[in-house]
Amino acid sequence: MRLLPWSGPEGKPCYLSTDEIGGYMSRLADNVEAVQLRMAAELLEQALDKLDDINTGPEDLRLLAKELTGALRDVLRVATSRAHLLAVNDPRRP
């Protein structure tokens, strides 16, 4: 079972059950993960700039915290999914 990089209804995790490695849903999930990681990296750069700017106000910091929280959620989901895939595909696994 592969943890997909998006949530289902009520924020519950979505899983893909397939043996097909290069299938449509697997490729879609790979592409979504790549976009999420790229967006998180860009947001990190923006955050560093805002935190260095003494004119950044409380509302800007609140919005930044909300955006960073969402990006962190996405990145953790990607990391969890990839760690699971690595464990499943580990040739040393009994």
PyMOL commands that set and color helices and strands:
alter all, ss='L'
color gray80, all
select helices_A, chain A and resi 9-11+24-52+58-88
alter helices_A, ss='H'
color red, helices_A
select strands_A, chain A and resi 2-7+13-16
alter strands_A, ss='S'
color yellow, strands_A
deselect
rebuild
show_as cartoon
